[in-house]
Amino acid sequence: MKQVDALIVAVEEIARKTIKMDIRISKEILSEIKPGQFVHIKVGEGTEFMLRRPISICDLDMKEETLTLIFKIFGEGTEMLARLKPDQAINLLIPCGNGYSIDSIEADEVLLIGGGIGVPPLYYLGKKLQEKNIKVTSILGFQSSADVFYEAAFQSLGATYIATNDGTYGTEGFVTDVIDHFGLKGDYYFSCGPTPMLKAVETKLHDTKGFLSLEERMGCGIGACYACVVKTQDGESNKKVCQDGPVFEANEVEL
């Protein structure tokens, strides 16, 4: 992990309060990034925002030397980030956390299951799985049609299904409803999203090997403050989401 000052290349709103930001990063740093890792971004120049904001890495382009982040505007900190413009500097801790372990995976087909702002990190993961000639099926859940993003990008990886809570786009309901309705299966599943969704996915696919990426509030982002601790399911130890995660094996930690 390194602390770097980088330049913003582009900023755009791609769905309701959903911002896509491209940042110039050297190939040396990009080469260290694994799917599922995140960056910890400094907000502002003064002390108004003491804590950095963790944002999942959506994609990277070695040729263009760019990193793509997608985040939702939830409060004053992310709203300030969304107001940044191209050519402005941004300070990052990169890369942070442990990502998805795919080097040793042998599979013919996998499921990518994302909800809301848990969708972005699955895209780069899908690209890396595709490089291993693994068939990728994506199931993406959103609140409403106004919140849907990156559908075409995921379609480039393989079959893609969309669920919206209010039924204004795709299948009405949740990602688990899509799994049931279309009878979707895989040798593994990889999921990222809000805790209730992860619990439902873990229960639905209890017979399938899986990995879950947790969305958790963080303080330091480097494992020093113990603000993002979760218990293991065996009750014998605790795990830090920012350092031991955010990706864990299914049934490894309490949700």
N, C-alpha and C positions, 0 to 999 in steps of 0.2 A: 504494500500500500504506500502511495506517495501523495504528498500535498502539492497540487499544481495550480497555477494560474493559467486559465485557458480562455480562448476567445469564442464568443457565440457566433455561429454562422447564420442560423435562421431560427425564427420563432413563429409559430402559427397555432391558431386554435383549430383543432381537427374534429371536435365534438363539443357538446355543452360543457363549458368550464374545463375542457381537457386540452392541455397544451403539449405540443410537440416541439422539442428544442434540439437543434443540432449544434454540436460543440467541436471545435478543432482540437484534436488530441494527437500526440505523436504516435507513430507506429510502435515504438518501444513499449509504451504503456498499453496500447490497444492489444498487443500480443499477449499481455498478462491476464486479460479478462476472460472469465469463464461464464457460461450462461447461468443466470440466476443471481449474479452479484449485483451490487448497487454502488452508487456514489453518495457521498455525504457533502452537501452543498452549503457553503456559507451564504447567509442572507444579509445583504446590506454591508455597509462599510463600518458602521459604528457598533454600539452595544445594544441597540434596540432589540435585536434578535440574538440572544445568547446561544441558542442551540442551532446546529446545522439541521438541514432537512434531508432525510434519506430518500433517494429516488432510484427506482430499479432501472437497470440498463436494458433498453429495448433492442438496440441494434448497434452495429459498428461497421465501418467501411474502411478497410485497410488502405485501399487505393486512394480514397479521398481524404484519409486521415480524419475521419469524423466519428463522433459518438452520438447516438440518438437516445434522448430521454423523453418519456411521456409521463406527465403528471396531472393530477386534478387540482383545481383551486379549491382548497378547503378552508383557508384562513388567511390572515394578513401576510404570513411568510410566503406561502405559495403564490399569493396574489402579487407580491412584490417581484418574485421570480418571473411570473408571467409578463410583467411589464418591461423586462429587459429587452434590449434591442441588439441586432447584429453588430459585431465589432466591439461590444462591451465585454469586459473581462469578468470571469467568474472563477471562484476559488473552490477546488474540489479535493476531497480525499478519495482516492481511486486506486485500485478497485477494493471494495469493502465486502467482508463476509465470505461465506462459503456458498458456492453455487450448486447446480445439479451435477451429480456424478454420472457421466455417461460414457466415459472411456471404456469401461469394462462391460457395458450393457450389450447383450446379444438379444435382439428382438427383430421380429418381422414387422410389427405394427405397434404403435403407441398412441395413447390419447393425451392431448394437451387440453387441460380444463382450466379456464380462467374466468374470473369474475371482476368486472369493473376495472379498477386501476391495477388489478392483478394480471390483466391480460398482457401488458407490454413485455415483461421479461420472458414470456413464453415464445415470443417471435424469434429472438436470436437462438433460443434453445431449439426451436423447430428447424431452423436453418442448419444447425450443427448436426441434428439427428438425420436430416435429409442427406447431408454429406456422407453419412454412414450407411446410406441406402436403406433407411428405415422408413416405412410408410407412416405418415403423420396424419392423424385426424384431429381437428380442433373443435372444441365446444366452448363458445364464448358467451358469457352472461352479462347483461346490462339491465339497468332500470327501465329504460325506454328507448325508443328509436332515436331520440335526440342525443343519446349517450353512446351510440354505436360508433366504433372506430376500428380501423385496420382490418376490416373484413377482407378486402381485396388482397392485402399483403398475406394474410393467412391462407387464402384460397390458392395463392401461388405455391404453398407448401403441400397442399392436399385438400381433401374434403373438409369443409368448414360449416358448422352449424351455429346459429345464433339463437339465443333465448332472451326474451325481455320479460320483466316482471308483469308489465301491463299489457303484453300481447300486441304492442304497436309495431313490432317487427319480429320476424322469425317465429319461433315457437313460443307460445305464452307459457310462462312459468320459470322454472329454474334449470340450471345445467343438468341436474339429475333427472328432470323430466325429459330432456332431450335424449339422455342415455337410454331411458326406458322406451321412449317412443320409437327410436330408430334402432334399438338393440345394439348399441355400439359397444365394442370390446377391443381390448389391446393386451399385449404381453406386459406392458407397463403403463402406468399413467403418471403424469406430471401436472401438478395443480398449484395455482396461486390465486389468492383472493381473500375475501373477508372470512373470519373464523367460522361463522355459521355455515358458509358454503363448504369450507374445508371439512368440517365435521360430517356434513351430509355426503360428500364425495367419499370420504374415508369409510363411512358406513356402507354406502352403496357398492363400492368396489373392494370390499374387505377380502375377497379372494384373489385380488390382483396386487402385484408388487407396485408400490407407488412412492412418490416423493412429494412433499408438501412445502410450499414456501409461505412463511408466515408474514402477515402484515402487522407490525408492532411499533408502538411509539418508542423512540430511542432518545437517549441523552447524548452520550459521547460518540457512539457509533463504532467504538474500538474495543469494547469489552471492559472498560475501567469503572463505569458508574453503576453497573448492575440494575439499570432501569428497565431492561427488557428481558428479565429472567423468566423462563418457563420451566415447569417440572417435567421430568421424564415420566412415562407412564408406569414404570416399575417403582417409582417413588424413591429411588436410591440416590438421585442426583438432580442438579439443576443445569439448565443450558441457557447460554446467552444468545438471543436471537441475532444480535449484530455480529457476533464473533463465531459461534458454533453453527449458526444458521446464516441467512434466513431459511435455508433449505434443510429439511430433515426427512428421514425415512418415514413413511406412513406408520402410525402407531408408536413412534419413538417418543413423542412428547404429548402432554395433555393439551387439548385444545379448549 
